[in-house]
Amino acid sequence: MATLPVFNLKGLNLQLNPLNIQPNEPIRAVNVDSYEFGAKKKRAGYVTYLGTPDGAQVNTLFDWQRNNGTQFWNYRASGSALWYSQQGTGAWTICGNGTITNGSNVCQAVLEDTLIVGDGAGSTRHTTNGTSFTNTTAAPIAVSLAEYHNRIYAAGTALSLFWSTTGTATDWTTDSSSVNIPGAGKLLSNFKANDRMVATKNSGLMFRWDEYNLVDISTNLGPTSFQSIGSIEDYRFYLNRLGMYGYGGVRPEIISNKVQKQIYNDAGEGIAGTVFDNAPGVTHRYDYLLAVGTITDDLTDETISNGIIKYNYQLDEFLNYNFATLPKAWYSYKDASGSQQLIFGDASGQCYTFGGTATTDNGSTIEAILEFVVHFGTLNEKKWNWFRASFNPGCQAKVAIAVTNTFVRGAKKWQDLGDASSGVVEYRFPAGAQGVFLFIKIYEASRNARFTLYGYEIEGDILPR
């Protein structure tokens, strides 16, 4: 008889040989989080945030905090307008001179209590009062904006990286200049990392600028989606066609090895090609969230619609979300009470606040799934005897098992063992539970409860050949 305790649950690791996947590494982890390290908990839901002023897709969300420390505005770019919300709670109101190129993303930066914005096609503009914008004389049309060394840097629509006069976002003549970024493709973004200005092109090329020298990073692993760029502790995250990358100021490094099968795979069921150009990402606390739409990995052959790849920077761990509505833009901001909030907008023009006490996706049930595979480290057949696990008492999670001799999805005939409402559960496997592989599925789709799985234990007999 063999007993296997599994009490330190990890994240996804789909790139491994399936026989090397450990019993604490789920092969599916949908709509769960690691709020207690070593355990897995069903994620929170979301509720509506403000109204839908134009019914158009939300393409950009951002905020601006004034230097006085008391005033701030949240902004949304949707349709052909830029809207603001006073203190993040006032109704969406169109900005003065807030007409933008229809369907465009809006980039922004702040210098000396002035917010400057661009949409990549129309005039670059600025505001000092938060509600009304003025065209910025001589400023270039910008696809990306960032503050660096007391100047605003603007990525132009072709190959030129421009900068403003020192100390001002509005003077682009007195002490302003530019540098051309060589190589294939046009400028996609610019951002600050490790006290350098980094310029990227849509071909994946990346260059560093320190005000004196332009350094070719000699890589084509830059971001393909300007919207995917996020930052934690001056470390950047973004999407490239070869995976998800991190950048700390030297060279990009791939971080997504564990979930490469969700990005691209032999079945061609990973991220759709066009999504690489516009997938929105965000960093919230220590999570990086990337909305990628429908994905199917070729290990489990299970499809996630409205899929979101979630990377926990603290744990170096990947999980998946499946929202009822796919985010088209994200933003994490500090509200008037000092709490960090995560908001996102969808294709219909509605915005939402994610997290907190919400237990549904704006009324839609959240289905959470954890799936594990156990084989006791041998391809011998086993007689599976007992399943034991620890949950939070009162939860509505259920436990199902499938015993097979293969990883093929169609071979899994799921049988429910029972629910986990008592907290500590013990179930004898049904008669005939005999085979090489044991698949365990923890699932729940309630509207008012969130389960936490702390660990499980399997008892079985390895049969002689």
N, C-alpha and C positions, 0 to 999 in steps of 0.2 A: 504494500500500500504506500502511496506517495501523497504528501500534503504540501501544497504550495500556497504560502501566504503572500499577498500582494498589497503592500501598505504604503507605497510611495509612488503615486500615480503621476505619470509624465505626460508630455504632449505627443503630437504626431511624429512619426518617423517612417514615412512611407517609402523612402528610397532604399531601405535595407532589403537584402534577401529576405523574403517572408519568413523563412525558418529562423532568422536571427532577430526578428521583432520580439521584444521582451513582453511578458504578460502585463507589465505596468505601462506599456506604450500602446495606447488605443490605435486601432486602424481606422476608426471613425470617431470624431469628437466634434459634434455639431451643436452649437448653442450652449456651450459650457465654458466655464472660466476656472482659474486656479486662485480663487480668493483666499482659501486656506492652502498654503503650499503643501504639496503632497496629496491633496484631495481635489475633487472636481465638483463644481457647483453649477447648476443651471443658471444661465445668464439672466440679467434683468431685461425688461422690455423698454418701450418708449411711448411717449405721449406727444400730442401736437404742441408745437411751439409757434405762437402767434397765428396769423391768418394767411390767406393766399391772395395777395393784392392784385395779381395779374394772371394767375393760373398757368404761368409759363415755367418751364423747367428751371430749377435753381442750379446755376452753374458755378457760383462762387459764394462763399461765406467768409467774413472776416470781421474784426473789430478794431476799434481805435480807442486807446485809453489816453486821456489828456494828461499833461504834466502836473496838473493841479491835484491829481490823485482821486478826484471825486466824480468826474464826468467821463462817460464812455458811451459809445454807440456800437451796435451790431449792424452789419451791412450785408445785404444780399444782392447779387447780380442775377437777374432773371429776365428773359425776353430781351427788351431793348432799354431796360431801365436799371439804375442803381438805387436801392432803397435803404433807409436807415431805420433803426429802432432805438429811441432814446433810452439809455440805461439798460438796454436789452429787454425791456418790458413794454415799452410804448408800441403802439400799432405801427406796422410798416408804413413809411411815408417816403414818397419819391424825393430824392435829393434835388436841390436846386442845381440846374445845369447837369441833371443826372441821366440824360439820354446817352445810351451807349450803343455800340454795334450789336445788332440783334444776335442773340445766341452766344455772345463772346464771354470768355473768362476775364475777370478783372484782377490785375496784379496791384500790389500796394507796398508802400514803405513809409517810414516815419523818420523825420529829422527836425530837431528844434521845434517841437510841438506843432508840426505841420504834417498832414497826411497827404501823400501824393499817390495818384492812381493812374492806371493805363489799361486799355483793352486790346492792344495789339493792332488796332486799325484806326481809331479816332484819336482826337487830341488828348495828350496827357494833361491831367488837371490836379488841382490841389485845394485843400480846405484848411482853414484855421478855426472854424466854428463847428465843424462836424456835420453840418446839414446842407451847406451850399458850396458848390465847387466852382473854381475859376480856371479857365484854360491857362496853362503854364507856358508863358512866352518862350519860344526857342527850344523848349524841351522836345526830345525826340519821341516819336511814337514808340511805345515800349510793350514788349511781350512779357517782361519780367522786371521787377524793381527790387533793390535791396540797399540798405544803408551800410557803408563801409568807410571807416576812418573819417567820419564827419562829412561825408558826401553821400548823395544818392547816386547809385549806379543803375543804369538802364540798359537792358539788352534790347537792341533795336530789332527791326524786322528782317535784317539780312545778316551781316557779319560784324557790325560795329558795336562795341561795348562803350557806352557814353558815361560821363560822370558830371555832376553839377559842381558849381563853385563851392568851395569849402564853407561849411557852416550854414548852408541854405539849400532848401529843396526847390526854390523858385527861380534861382539865377542860373541860367545855362549859357551865359556868354562871357562873364568877367574872367573866370578862372576855370572854365569848362573845357574839356577835350574828349578824346576817344582813343580807343585802340582797336585795330581789326583782329578778329579771331580767325585764324587761317583754317584751312581744311574743308572737307566736304560738309554740305548741309548748312542750314541756317541756325541762328541762335534760338535756343529753346527756353533757357532759364539762366539766372545767375543767383548765387546765394553766398553767404559768408560762412566759412568753416576754418577753424584753426588759424584765425587772424589772417585769412587770405580771402580775396574775392575769387569765386569759382564760376567760370562761364562754361555752359554746356551747349552742345549743338544737337539737332534732332538726328544726326548720324551716330550719336553716342560719344563723340569726341568731348574731352574735358580739358580745360586750361586753368592754371592758377595765376593770379595777378596780385602783386604786392605794392603797386603804385610805381614800380620801377622796372620790374622784370615780368615777362610773360613766359610761363613754363608749361610746356606740353606735358600732360600727365601720361601721354602715350598709352591711351586706352580708348576703346569704343564702347565702354561699359557704363556710360552715363545714362541718365534717365531718358525714357522714351515718352513719358507722360509728365508734363510740368505739374499737373494736379496731384501726382502721387508723392511729391516730395514732402517729407516730414522730418522733425528734428527732436532728439532727446539728448540733453547734455552736450550740445554742439556736435552730435553725431547724426548724420543725415541718413534717411532711408528713402528708397525710391524703387520703381519698377523698371526693369529692362527686359527685352525679349528673351534673355537668357536666364532671368530669375529676378529675385528681390535682392537689392544690394545695400550695403552700408558704406558710408564714406566719412572718415574722420580727419581728412586733410592731406593724406599721402596718396593712396590709391584705393579705388573701390574694392570691396571684398564681398563675395557672395554670402548671403545669410540664409538662403532658402533651400539648402541641400535636402533638408528633411521633408520638404513638400514639393520638390521639383515635379513629381508626377501630377500635381494639380496645376502647374504652370504650363508644361508641355509633356506629352507622353506618346508612346508608340501608336496608340489608338487615335491620336489627334483630337482628344476630348478635353484638353486643358483650357487655358484662357483663349478666347476668340481673338484673332489677329488684330482687329480694329480696337479692341479694348486696351491694348498696350499703349495706344496713343493718348488715351483720355481717362484711364482709370483713376478715380480720386482716392487719395490716401490722407491719413491724419494721425498725429500722435496725441494721445490723451493719457495723462499720467505716464505710466511706463509701458503702455501698449501702442503698437503701430497697427492700424487697421487699413486694409486695402480692399476696396469694393471692386470685384472682378466679374460679377455676373455668374452665369451657368458654367460649372466646372464638373468634370468627372475624372477621377483618377483611375488608372488602369490596374490598380491592385485590388480594390474592392468592387470596382465597376458601379459605384453608387454616385448618383448625380446630386449636386447641391445647386438649387436654383437661387438666384439673388445672393450668390456666394460672396463671403467676405473672408479673406485670409487675415488672421490675427496673430501678431508676433509679440510676445512678452519679452521685453528687453532684459528685465531682471533675471528671468528664468531661462532665457534662450530657448523659448518654447513656442511651438505653433499649434493653434487650434482654428476651428472654423465657426463662423456665424452664418445664419441664413435668415435674413430679415424679410418681413412681409412685403416691404417695398425697398427697392435697391437705392442706396444713396447715390446722388449725382454730385454732391459737394458736402464736405465736412468742415467743422471748426470746433476747436476746444478753447474755451475762454473762461475768465474769472468773472462771476456775476457780482452784483452790487453787495452781496453778503460775504464775498470772498471765497465762495465755493467754486471749484472747477466744474464746468458744465461742458458736455459734448452735444452739439447740435448737428443735424444734417438736413439736407433738402432733397426732394424727389422730383420726378419728371412732371408731376402735376402742379408743382408750385407750392406744395405744403412743406413746412419745416417741422422737425421733431426734436425733442430732448430725450436723449438716451440715458438710461440708468436710473438710479434712485430706487423708489419702491414700486415702480411699474412692473407688473407681472404678465402683461400682454404686449403685443406690438400694436398699440393703438386699437385694441379690441380684438386683434387676431391672435389665435392661440400660438404659442411658441412650442415647437416640438424639439426637445433635446434628446440627443442620442449619443451614447458611448458604446463602442464595440471593441472587444478584446479577443485575442486568439491565444489559446493555451495548448501546448503539446508536450510538456514535461521534458523537452530537449531530446526527444527520440521520435522516430517514425514508426515505432511499434504501436499496435492498436492498444487502446485503453478502455477500461470499463469505468465510466465516470459515475461517482457515487454521491458526493455532497457539494453543495454550494452554500457558502456563508458570506455575509457582508455586513458592513456597518454603514448606516445612513443616518440622516437627521430624523428623529421621530416625527410622525405626522405627515411625512412627505407622500407624494402620490406616484413615485417612480415604480416601474414594473421591471421584472427580470425575465428575460427570455434566453433560450439556448438553442444552438444548432450543432449537431455532431456530424462531421463529414470526413472524407478522406482526401479532400481537395480544397483549394481556395476559390473555386469557381462559385460565383454568386448564386447561380441557379441551383446549386447542390445544397444550399442552406435551407432546411425546412424548420422554421422557427417554431418553438414550443414555449409557451409561457409557463414559468415556474410559480409566479405569484407576485404580489406587490411588496413594497418595502415600508409600509406605513408604521410598522412596529419599531423601526429603527435598526435593531439587530435582527437579521433574518437567517434562517437555516432551512434549506430545501434539499430533499432527496431527489436526485435525478430520476426521470421516468424510466421504466423498464425499456431496455433496448438502447440506452444511451451508450453506445459503444462505437469507437472509431478513432482515427488518428488525431483529428483536430477537434477541439472544443471552441466554439464561438459563443461569446457571452454578450448580450445586448441589454444595456440599461436604457430605458426610454421613458419619456413622460411628456404629456401635452396638456397639463392642467392650466387653468386660468388664474389660480390663486395660491399656488404653492411652488416653491423652488427646492428641488432635492439637492442634497450634498452627499456624494459617495466618498467615504473616507478610506475604504479599502475592501478587498474581498479575499476569500480563501477557497481553494479547490482541493477536493480529496478524491483520489481515484486509484485504480490498480493498473499498472503497466503489464500487459499480457505478454506471455512468452510467445516467441515465433513458432 
